[in-house]
Amino acid sequence: MEARATSKFVRIGPRKVRRYLPLVRGKQVAAAVAVLKGAGSPSTAALIKCIESAAANAENNHGMDADELWIKEAFVDMGFSMPRMRARARGRGDRYYRPTSHITVIVSDEYEDEE
């Protein structure tokens, strides 16, 4: 059985979060959280929050054992980009876009080897 959690509209760019996804795919939840805490990036904090939410969903909604959960799948999608203004010379302004992310983590109590 599997459970999922999605963090939407996280105000970090998806490229910054995707950098840490290979570190957690296919690992146990506790080991993945330990690896991410050692990385110490704001994007890992958002990823840890989503992983712990998926583990809590599995434990509370489906009655799975929290110690036996594996990260089956983790991916990041692009959210909307917020338009912002940056000051430029002579009282003008340039528009730039602040990206957001949708982080999805799926945990399972059955280990699947991807090879």
The first five atom37 places (N, CA, C, CB, O) and aatype in JSON, in Angstrom:
{
  "aatype": [12, 6, 0, 1, 0, 16, 15, 11, 13, 19, 1, 9, 7, 14, 1, 11, 19, 1, 1, 18, 10, 14, 10, 19, 1, 7, 11, 5, 19, 0, 0, 0, 19, 0, 19, 10, 11, 7, 0, 7, 15, 14, 15, 16, 0, 0, 10, 9, 11, 4, 9, 6, 15, 0, 0, 0, 2, 0, 6, 2, 2, 8, 7, 12, 3, 0, 3, 6, 10, 17, 9, 11, 6, 0, 13, 19, 3, 12, 7, 13, 15, 12, 14, 1, 12, 1, 0, 1, 0, 1, 7, 1, 7, 3, 1, 18, 18, 1, 14, 16, 15, 8, 9, 16, 19, 9, 19, 15, 3, 6, 18, 6, 3, 6, 6],
  "atom_mask": [
    [1, 1, 1, 1, 1],
    [1, 1, 1, 1, 1],
    [1, 1, 1, 1, 1],
    [1, 1, 1, 1, 1],
    [1, 1, 1, 1, 1],
    [1, 1, 1, 1, 1],
    [1, 1, 1, 1, 1],
    [1, 1, 1, 1, 1],
    [1, 1, 1, 1, 1],
    [1, 1, 1, 1, 1],
    [1, 1, 1, 1, 1],
    [1, 1, 1, 1, 1],
    [1, 1, 1, 0, 1],
    [1, 1, 1, 1, 1],
    [1, 1, 1, 1, 1],
    [1, 1, 1, 1, 1],
    [1, 1, 1, 1, 1],
    [1, 1, 1, 1, 1],
    [1, 1, 1, 1, 1],
    [1, 1, 1, 1, 1],
    [1, 1, 1, 1, 1],
    [1, 1, 1, 1, 1],
    [1, 1, 1, 1, 1],
    [1, 1, 1, 1, 1],
    [1, 1, 1, 1, 1],
    [1, 1, 1, 0, 1],
    [1, 1, 1, 1, 1],
    [1, 1, 1, 1, 1],
    [1, 1, 1, 1, 1],
    [1, 1, 1, 1, 1],
    [1, 1, 1, 1, 1],
    [1, 1, 1, 1, 1],
    [1, 1, 1, 1, 1],
    [1, 1, 1, 1, 1],
    [1, 1, 1, 1, 1],
    [1, 1, 1, 1, 1],
    [1, 1, 1, 1, 1],
    [1, 1, 1, 0, 1],
    [1, 1, 1, 1, 1],
    [1, 1, 1, 0, 1],
    [1, 1, 1, 1, 1],
    [1, 1, 1, 1, 1],
    [1, 1, 1, 1, 1],
    [1, 1, 1, 1, 1],
    [1, 1, 1, 1, 1],
    [1, 1, 1, 1, 1],
    [1, 1, 1, 1, 1],
    [1, 1, 1, 1, 1],
    [1, 1, 1, 1, 1],
    [1, 1, 1, 1, 1],
    [1, 1, 1, 1, 1],
    [1, 1, 1, 1, 1],
    [1, 1, 1, 1, 1],
    [1, 1, 1, 1, 1],
    [1, 1, 1, 1, 1],
    [1, 1, 1, 1, 1],
    [1, 1, 1, 1, 1],
    [1, 1, 1, 1, 1],
    [1, 1, 1, 1, 1],
    [1, 1, 1, 1, 1],
    [1, 1, 1, 1, 1],
    [1, 1, 1, 1, 1],
    [1, 1, 1, 0, 1],
    [1, 1, 1, 1, 1],
    [1, 1, 1, 1, 1],
    [1, 1, 1, 1, 1],
    [1, 1, 1, 1, 1],
    [1, 1, 1, 1, 1],
    [1, 1, 1, 1, 1],
    [1, 1, 1, 1, 1],
    [1, 1, 1, 1, 1],
    [1, 1, 1, 1, 1],
    [1, 1, 1, 1, 1],
    [1, 1, 1, 1, 1],
    [1, 1, 1, 1, 1],
    [1, 1, 1, 1, 1],
    [1, 1, 1, 1, 1],
    [1, 1, 1, 1, 1],
    [1, 1, 1, 0, 1],
    [1, 1, 1, 1, 1],
    [1, 1, 1, 1, 1],
    [1, 1, 1, 1, 1],
    [1, 1, 1, 1, 1],
    [1, 1, 1, 1, 1],
    [1, 1, 1, 1, 1],
    [1, 1, 1, 1, 1],
    [1, 1, 1, 1, 1],
    [1, 1, 1, 1, 1],
    [1, 1, 1, 1, 1],
    [1, 1, 1, 1, 1],
    [1, 1, 1, 0, 1],
    [1, 1, 1, 1, 1],
    [1, 1, 1, 0, 1],
    [1, 1, 1, 1, 1],
    [1, 1, 1, 1, 1],
    [1, 1, 1, 1, 1],
    [1, 1, 1, 1, 1],
    [1, 1, 1, 1, 1],
    [1, 1, 1, 1, 1],
    [1, 1, 1, 1, 1],
    [1, 1, 1, 1, 1],
    [1, 1, 1, 1, 1],
    [1, 1, 1, 1, 1],
    [1, 1, 1, 1, 1],
    [1, 1, 1, 1, 1],
    [1, 1, 1, 1, 1],
    [1, 1, 1, 1, 1],
    [1, 1, 1, 1, 1],
    [1, 1, 1, 1, 1],
    [1, 1, 1, 1, 1],
    [1, 1, 1, 1, 1],
    [1, 1, 1, 1, 1],
    [1, 1, 1, 1, 1],
    [1, 1, 1, 1, 1],
    [1, 1, 1, 1, 1]
  ],
  "atom_positions": [
    [[0.84, -1.17, 0.0], [0.0, 0.0, 0.0], [0.89, 1.24, 0.0], [-0.96, -0.01, 1.21], [2.03, 1.2, 0.46]],
    [[0.37, 2.32, -0.51], [1.16, 3.54, -0.59], [0.35, 4.74, -0.14], [1.68, 3.75, -2.0], [-0.88, 4.73, -0.17]],
    [[1.07, 5.77, 0.28], [0.46, 7.04, 0.7], [1.26, 8.16, 0.06], [0.42, 7.18, 2.27], [2.43, 8.0, -0.27]],
    [[0.62, 9.3, -0.1], [1.29, 10.41, -0.76], [1.05, 11.7, 0.02], [0.81, 10.56, -2.21], [0.1, 11.82, 0.8]],
    [[1.93, 12.65, -0.24], [1.77, 14.01, 0.28], [2.26, 14.97, -0.79], [2.55, 14.21, 1.63], [3.22, 14.69, -1.5]],
    [[1.58, 16.09, -0.89], [1.95, 17.11, -1.87], [2.04, 18.46, -1.17], [0.93, 17.16, -3.04], [1.11, 18.88, -0.49]],
    [[3.16, 19.12, -1.36], [3.33, 20.49, -0.88], [3.22, 21.4, -2.1], [4.71, 20.7, -0.12], [4.05, 21.33, -3.01]],
    [[2.21, 22.22, -2.12], [1.99, 23.08, -3.28], [2.41, 24.51, -2.99], [0.53, 23.03, -3.71], [2.37, 24.98, -1.85]],
    [[2.8, 25.19, -4.04], [3.16, 26.6, -4.0], [4.31, 26.89, -3.03], [1.95, 27.43, -3.61], [4.32, 27.91, -2.34]],
    [[5.29, 25.98, -2.99], [6.48, 26.2, -2.19], [7.31, 27.26, -2.9], [7.3, 24.87, -1.97], [7.56, 27.14, -4.1]],
    [[7.73, 28.28, -2.18], [8.36, 29.43, -2.83], [9.86, 29.23, -3.03], [8.13, 30.67, -2.01], [10.67, 30.08, -2.68]],
    [[10.2, 28.09, -3.6], [11.56, 27.76, -3.99], [11.49, 27.24, -5.41], [12.23, 26.72, -3.01], [10.54, 26.52, -5.76]],
    [[12.45, 27.57, -6.23], [12.45, 27.11, -7.61], [12.6, 25.6, -7.71], [0.0, 0.0, 0.0], [13.3, 25.0, -6.89]],
    [[11.96, 24.97, -8.7], [12.0, 23.52, -8.81], [13.4, 22.96, -9.09], [11.07, 23.07, -9.88], [13.7, 21.84, -8.67]],
    [[14.25, 23.72, -9.77], [15.61, 23.23, -10.04], [16.4, 23.07, -8.76], [16.34, 24.17, -10.99], [17.24, 22.17, -8.64]],
    [[16.14, 23.94, -7.8], [16.87, 23.87, -6.53], [16.43, 22.66, -5.69], [16.66, 25.15, -5.74], [17.23, 22.1, -4.94]],
    [[15.16, 22.27, -5.83], [14.66, 21.12, -5.07], [15.05, 19.82, -5.77], [13.14, 21.2, -4.89], [15.38, 18.84, -5.1]],
    [[15.01, 19.8, -7.1], [15.33, 18.58, -7.85], [16.75, 18.11, -7.62], [15.11, 18.81, -9.33], [17.04, 16.93, -7.81]],
    [[17.63, 19.01, -7.22], [19.02, 18.66, -6.96], [19.14, 17.61, -5.85], [19.81, 19.91, -6.58], [20.08, 16.82, -5.85]],
    [[18.18, 17.57, -4.9], [18.27, 16.69, -3.75], [17.39, 15.44, -3.88], [17.88, 17.45, -2.5], [17.43, 14.58, -3.0]],
    [[16.61, 15.32, -4.92], [15.73, 14.16, -5.06], [16.46, 12.83, -5.24], [14.82, 14.37, -6.22], [16.02, 11.84, -4.67]],
    [[17.57, 12.76, -6.0], [18.25, 11.46, -6.11], [18.82, 10.95, -4.79], [19.36, 11.56, -7.12], [19.1, 9.76, -4.65]],
    [[19.0, 11.84, -3.83], [19.51, 11.41, -2.52], [18.48, 10.62, -1.72], [19.96, 12.61, -1.72], [18.85, 9.86, -0.83]],
    [[17.19, 10.8, -2.03], [16.16, 10.19, -1.2], [15.36, 9.09, -1.88], [15.22, 11.24, -0.74], [14.72, 8.28, -1.2]],
    [[15.37, 9.02, -3.2], [14.56, 8.01, -3.89], [15.03, 6.6, -3.54], [14.61, 8.22, -5.41], [16.22, 6.3, -3.6]],
    [[14.08, 5.75, -3.17], [14.38, 4.36, -2.89], [14.96, 4.11, -1.5], [0.0, 0.0, 0.0], [15.38, 2.99, -1.22]],
    [[14.99, 5.11, -0.64], [15.54, 4.93, 0.7], [14.42, 4.88, 1.73], [16.52, 6.06, 1.03], [13.28, 5.26, 1.46]],
    [[14.79, 4.4, 2.92], [13.84, 4.43, 4.02], [13.61, 5.87, 4.43], [14.33, 3.59, 5.2], [14.48, 6.72, 4.25]],
    [[12.45, 6.14, 4.99], [12.08, 7.5, 5.33], [13.05, 8.11, 6.34], [10.65, 7.55, 5.87], [13.49, 9.24, 6.17]],
    [[13.39, 7.36, 7.38], [14.29, 7.88, 8.42], [15.67, 8.18, 7.85], [14.4, 6.88, 9.58], [16.29, 9.19, 8.2]],
    [[16.17, 7.31, 6.98], [17.49, 7.53, 6.38], [17.47, 8.72, 5.43], [17.95, 6.26, 5.63], [18.44, 9.48, 5.37]],
    [[16.39, 8.88, 4.69], [16.28, 10.01, 3.76], [16.24, 11.34, 4.51], [15.03, 9.86, 2.88], [16.88, 12.3, 4.09]],
    [[15.5, 11.38, 5.6], [15.43, 12.62, 6.39], [16.79, 12.94, 6.99], [14.36, 12.49, 7.51], [17.18, 14.1, 7.05]],
    [[17.52, 11.91, 7.44], [18.85, 12.14, 8.01], [19.82, 12.69, 6.97], [19.4, 10.83, 8.6], [20.61, 13.58, 7.27]],
    [[19.75, 12.17, 5.75], [20.63, 12.67, 4.68], [20.3, 14.12, 4.35], [20.48, 11.79, 3.4], [21.21, 14.93, 4.17]],
    [[19.01, 14.45, 4.28], [18.61, 15.81, 3.93], [18.94, 16.81, 5.04], [17.13, 15.85, 3.63], [19.27, 17.96, 4.75]],
    [[18.86, 16.38, 6.29], [19.21, 17.29, 7.38], [20.69, 17.63, 7.35], [18.85, 16.68, 8.73], [21.09, 18.72, 7.77]],
    [[21.5, 16.72, 6.86], [22.93, 17.0, 6.74], [23.25, 17.95, 5.61], [0.0, 0.0, 0.0], [24.3, 18.59, 5.62]],
    [[22.36, 18.06, 4.63], [22.62, 18.95, 3.5], [22.45, 20.41, 3.87], [21.7, 18.6, 2.34], [23.21, 21.26, 3.39]],
    [[21.48, 20.74, 4.71], [21.32, 22.08, 5.22], [20.99, 23.15, 4.2], [0.0, 0.0, 0.0], [21.66, 24.18, 4.15]],
    [[19.98, 22.94, 3.4], [19.55, 23.93, 2.41], [18.07, 24.24, 2.67], [19.77, 23.4, 0.95], [17.35, 23.38, 3.17]],
    [[17.62, 25.45, 2.36], [16.19, 25.73, 2.51], [15.31, 24.82, 1.67], [15.92, 27.18, 2.15], [14.17, 24.52, 2.05]],
    [[15.81, 24.37, 0.54], [15.01, 23.46, -0.28], [14.91, 22.08, 0.37], [15.63, 23.34, -1.69], [13.9, 21.4, 0.19]],
    [[15.93, 21.66, 1.12], [15.82, 20.39, 1.82], [14.83, 20.48, 2.97], [17.18, 19.94, 2.34], [14.2, 19.48, 3.32]],
    [[14.68, 21.65, 3.56], [13.7, 21.8, 4.63], [12.28, 21.59, 4.09], [13.82, 23.19, 5.28], [11.46, 20.96, 4.75]],
    [[12.0, 22.11, 2.91], [10.69, 21.91, 2.3], [10.49, 20.45, 1.92], [10.53, 22.8, 1.06], [9.38, 19.92, 2.03]],
    [[11.55, 19.79, 1.46], [11.46, 18.38, 1.08], [11.27, 17.49, 2.31], [12.72, 17.95, 0.32], [10.5, 16.53, 2.26]],
    [[11.96, 17.8, 3.4], [11.79, 17.04, 4.65], [10.35, 17.16, 5.14], [12.78, 17.55, 5.73], [9.77, 16.17, 5.58]],
    [[9.8, 18.34, 5.07], [8.43, 18.56, 5.52], [7.44, 17.71, 4.74], [8.07, 20.03, 5.4], [6.5, 17.17, 5.3]],
    [[7.66, 17.6, 3.43], [6.77, 16.81, 2.59], [6.94, 15.31, 2.86], [7.03, 17.12, 1.11], [5.96, 14.57, 2.87]],
    [[8.18, 14.86, 3.08], [8.43, 13.45, 3.38], [7.78, 13.06, 4.71], [9.94, 13.16, 3.42], [7.16, 12.01, 4.81]],
    [[7.93, 13.9, 5.72], [7.34, 13.6, 7.01], [5.81, 13.64, 6.95], [7.84, 14.57, 8.06], [5.14, 12.9, 7.67]],
    [[5.27, 14.49, 6.1], [3.82, 14.53, 5.92], [3.32, 13.25, 5.25], [3.42, 15.75, 5.09], [2.27, 12.73, 5.63]],
    [[4.05, 12.75, 4.26], [3.65, 11.5, 3.61], [3.73, 10.33, 4.59], [4.55, 11.23, 2.38], [2.87, 9.45, 4.57]],
    [[4.76, 10.33, 5.44], [4.87, 9.26, 6.44], [3.73, 9.33, 7.45], [6.23, 9.34, 7.17], [3.21, 8.3, 7.86]],
    [[3.35, 10.53, 7.85], [2.23, 10.7, 8.78], [0.92, 10.28, 8.14], [2.15, 12.14, 9.25], [0.07, 9.69, 8.8]],
    [[0.74, 10.59, 6.85], [-0.47, 10.14, 6.14], [-0.54, 8.63, 6.09], [-0.5, 10.72, 4.72], [-1.61, 8.05, 6.26]],
    [[0.6, 7.99, 5.85], [0.62, 6.52, 5.77], [0.27, 5.9, 7.12], [1.99, 6.03, 5.3], [-0.45, 4.91, 7.2]],
    [[0.8, 6.49, 8.18], [0.58, 5.94, 9.51], [-0.85, 6.18, 9.98], [1.57, 6.54, 10.5], [-1.48, 5.27, 10.53]],
    [[-1.38, 7.37, 9.79], [-2.7, 7.71, 10.33], [-3.85, 7.25, 9.45], [-2.8, 9.19, 10.55], [-4.86, 6.77, 9.95]],
    [[-3.71, 7.38, 8.14], [-4.82, 7.07, 7.24], [-4.87, 5.61, 6.82], [-4.74, 7.92, 6.02], [-5.95, 5.07, 6.58]],
    [[-3.71, 4.95, 6.73], [-3.67, 3.58, 6.23], [-3.17, 2.57, 7.24], [-2.82, 3.52, 5.01], [-3.14, 1.38, 6.95]],
    [[-2.77, 3.02, 8.43], [-2.33, 2.1, 9.49], [-1.01, 1.41, 9.21], [0.0, 0.0, 0.0], [-0.78, 0.31, 9.71]],
    [[-0.15, 2.02, 8.42], [1.16, 1.42, 8.12], [2.14, 1.71, 9.25], [1.72, 1.96, 6.77], [1.98, 2.68, 9.99]],
    [[3.14, 0.86, 9.36], [4.19, 1.05, 10.36], [5.17, 2.09, 9.85], [4.91, -0.29, 10.69], [5.69, 1.97, 8.74]],
    [[5.44, 3.12, 10.65], [6.3, 4.22, 10.22], [7.75, 3.8, 10.03], [6.23, 5.36, 11.22], [8.48, 4.42, 9.26]],
    [[8.18, 2.75, 10.73], [9.57, 2.3, 10.63], [9.85, 1.51, 9.36], [9.93, 1.47, 11.83], [11.01, 1.31, 9.0]],
    [[8.82, 1.06, 8.68], [8.99, 0.22, 7.49], [8.64, 0.95, 6.2], [8.15, -1.02, 7.62], [8.38, 0.3, 5.18]],
    [[8.61, 2.26, 6.22], [8.21, 3.02, 5.03], [9.42, 3.35, 4.17], [7.48, 4.32, 5.43], [10.48, 3.71, 4.67]],
    [[9.24, 3.21, 2.86], [10.26, 3.52, 1.85], [9.72, 4.6, 0.95], [10.66, 2.26, 1.03], [8.51, 4.68, 0.71]],
    [[10.6, 5.43, 0.44], [10.19, 6.45, -0.52], [10.14, 5.8, -1.9], [11.17, 7.69, -0.51], [11.17, 5.49, -2.5]],
    [[8.94, 5.6, -2.36], [8.75, 4.93, -3.65], [9.0, 5.9, -4.8], [7.33, 4.36, -3.74], [9.63, 5.53, -5.8]],
    [[8.51, 7.12, -4.66], [8.61, 8.09, -5.75], [8.64, 9.49, -5.15], [7.43, 7.94, -6.75], [7.95, 9.78, -4.17]],
    [[9.44, 10.35, -5.75], [9.49, 11.76, -5.34], [9.76, 12.59, -6.58], [10.59, 12.0, -4.24], [10.68, 12.3, -7.35]],
    [[8.96, 13.62, -6.77], [9.18, 14.48, -7.93], [8.71, 15.89, -7.62], [8.43, 13.93, -9.16], [7.96, 16.13, -6.69]],
    [[9.19, 16.82, -8.44], [8.88, 18.24, -8.27], [8.36, 18.77, -9.59], [10.13, 19.04, -7.8], [8.96, 18.55, -10.64]],
    [[7.24, 19.45, -9.54], [6.66, 20.1, -10.72], [6.75, 21.6, -10.55], [5.19, 19.65, -10.93], [6.86, 22.12, -9.44]],
    [[6.7, 22.28, -11.67], [6.74, 23.74, -11.67], [5.37, 24.28, -11.28], [7.15, 24.28, -13.07], [4.35, 23.86, -11.82]],
    [[5.35, 25.2, -10.34], [4.12, 25.9, -9.98], [4.02, 27.16, -10.82], [0.0, 0.0, 0.0], [4.68, 27.28, -11.85]],
    [[3.19, 28.08, -10.39], [3.09, 29.32, -11.14], [4.28, 30.21, -10.8], [1.75, 30.05, -10.83], [4.9, 30.05, -9.75]],
    [[4.59, 31.13, -11.66], [5.68, 32.07, -11.43], [5.09, 33.43, -11.09], [6.62, 32.17, -12.67], [4.25, 33.97, -11.82]],
    [[5.54, 33.98, -9.97], [5.01, 35.27, -9.52], [5.78, 36.41, -10.19], [5.09, 35.39, -7.97], [7.01, 36.46, -10.08]],
    [[5.1, 37.31, -10.86], [5.8, 38.44, -11.47], [6.23, 39.44, -10.4], [4.91, 39.14, -12.52], [5.45, 39.79, -9.51]],
    [[7.46, 39.9, -10.5], [8.02, 40.88, -9.56], [8.73, 41.97, -10.36], [9.01, 40.19, -8.56], [9.01, 41.81, -11.55]],
    [[9.01, 43.07, -9.7], [9.71, 44.19, -10.34], [11.05, 44.39, -9.67], [8.86, 45.49, -10.28], [11.17, 44.29, -8.45]],
    [[12.06, 44.69, -10.47], [13.4, 44.98, -9.97], [13.76, 46.4, -10.44], [14.45, 43.92, -10.48], [13.55, 46.75, -11.6]],
    [[14.29, 47.2, -9.52], [14.63, 48.58, -9.85], [15.78, 48.61, -10.86], [15.01, 49.36, -8.58], [16.74, 47.85, -10.75]],
    [[15.67, 49.5, -11.82], [16.7, 49.69, -12.84], [17.06, 51.18, -12.88], [16.2, 49.19, -14.24], [16.53, 51.98, -12.11]],
    [[17.94, 51.52, -13.76], [18.43, 52.89, -13.84], [17.34, 53.85, -14.32], [19.63, 52.97, -14.78], [16.4, 53.46, -15.02]],
    [[17.48, 55.12, -13.92], [16.64, 56.23, -14.38], [15.17, 56.04, -14.01], [16.77, 56.38, -15.89], [14.28, 56.43, -14.77]],
    [[14.91, 55.43, -12.85], [13.55, 55.3, -12.35], [12.7, 54.26, -13.05], [0.0, 0.0, 0.0], [11.48, 54.27, -12.91]],
    [[13.33, 53.39, -13.78], [12.58, 52.36, -14.5], [12.57, 51.06, -13.69], [13.18, 52.11, -15.9], [13.19, 50.96, -12.63]],
    [[11.87, 50.08, -14.21], [11.82, 48.79, -13.56], [11.76, 47.68, -14.58], [0.0, 0.0, 0.0], [11.17, 47.83, -15.65]],
    [[12.37, 46.56, -14.25], [12.31, 45.37, -15.1], [11.48, 44.31, -14.39], [13.73, 44.83, -15.44], [11.52, 44.17, -13.17]],
    [[10.76, 43.58, -15.18], [9.96, 42.49, -14.64], [10.78, 41.21, -14.63], [8.66, 42.29, -15.46], [11.48, 40.91, -15.59]],
    [[10.7, 40.47, -13.51], [11.28, 39.14, -13.44], [10.27, 38.24, -12.74], [12.66, 39.14, -12.69], [9.3, 38.73, -12.17]],
    [[10.49, 36.95, -12.78], [9.52, 36.0, -12.28], [10.13, 35.14, -11.18], [8.99, 35.13, -13.42], [11.21, 34.57, -11.35]],
    [[9.41, 35.04, -10.05], [9.84, 34.19, -8.95], [9.13, 32.84, -9.09], [9.55, 34.85, -7.56], [7.91, 32.8, -8.99]],
    [[9.86, 31.75, -9.31], [9.21, 30.46, -9.51], [8.72, 29.85, -8.21], [10.15, 29.51, -10.21], [9.25, 30.14, -7.13]],
    [[7.72, 28.99, -8.31], [7.25, 28.18, -7.19], [7.27, 26.72, -7.6], [5.83, 28.61, -6.74], [7.39, 26.39, -8.78]],
    [[7.15, 25.84, -6.6], [7.25, 24.4, -6.84], [6.07, 23.67, -6.22], [8.57, 23.85, -6.27], [5.46, 24.14, -5.26]],
    [[5.75, 22.52, -6.8], [4.83, 21.55, -6.22], [5.63, 20.28, -5.96], [3.58, 21.28, -7.17], [6.06, 19.62, -6.91]],
    [[5.84, 19.94, -4.69], [6.65, 18.77, -4.32], [5.7, 17.63, -3.98], [7.6, 19.08, -3.1], [4.78, 17.81, -3.18]],
    [[5.91, 16.46, -4.58], [5.08, 15.28, -4.32], [5.98, 14.13, -3.89], [4.25, 14.88, -5.57], [6.99, 13.84, -4.55]],
    [[5.61, 13.47, -2.79], [6.35, 12.32, -2.27], [5.36, 11.18, -2.06], [7.11, 12.66, -0.94], [4.31, 11.37, -1.46]],
    [[5.71, 10.0, -2.57], [4.9, 8.8, -2.4], [5.71, 7.8, -1.61], [4.45, 8.2, -3.78], [6.82, 7.45, -2.01]],
    [[5.16, 7.33, -0.48], [5.84, 6.34, 0.35], [5.05, 5.04, 0.29], [5.99, 6.83, 1.82], [3.83, 5.03, 0.08]],
    [[5.76, 3.94, 0.49], [5.15, 2.62, 0.44], [5.76, 1.75, 1.53], [5.34, 1.97, -0.95], [6.89, 1.99, 1.97]],
    [[5.01, 0.74, 1.96], [5.55, -0.18, 2.96], [6.2, -1.41, 2.31], [4.45, -0.62, 3.91], [6.69, -2.29, 3.0]],
    [[6.19, -1.45, 0.98], [6.83, -2.55, 0.25], [8.04, -2.0, -0.49], [5.85, -3.22, -0.74], [7.93, -1.05, -1.25]],
    [[9.19, -2.62, -0.26], [10.42, -2.18, -0.93], [10.43, -2.68, -2.35], [11.66, -2.68, -0.17], [10.22, -3.86, -2.61]],
    [[10.68, -1.77, -3.29], [10.79, -2.14, -4.71], [12.15, -1.74, -5.22], [9.67, -1.47, -5.56], [12.51, -0.56, -5.18]],
    [[12.92, -2.69, -5.7], [14.22, -2.4, -6.27], [14.01, -1.96, -7.71], [15.18, -3.63, -6.19], [13.35, -2.66, -8.48]],
    [[14.57, -0.79, -8.08], [14.32, -0.23, -9.4], [15.24, -0.81, -10.47], [14.48, 1.26, -9.35], [15.11, -0.43, -11.63]],
    [[16.13, -1.68, -10.15], [17.06, -2.2, -11.15], [16.67, -3.52, -11.69], [18.41, -2.31, -10.59], [17.37, -4.07, -12.54]]
  ]
}
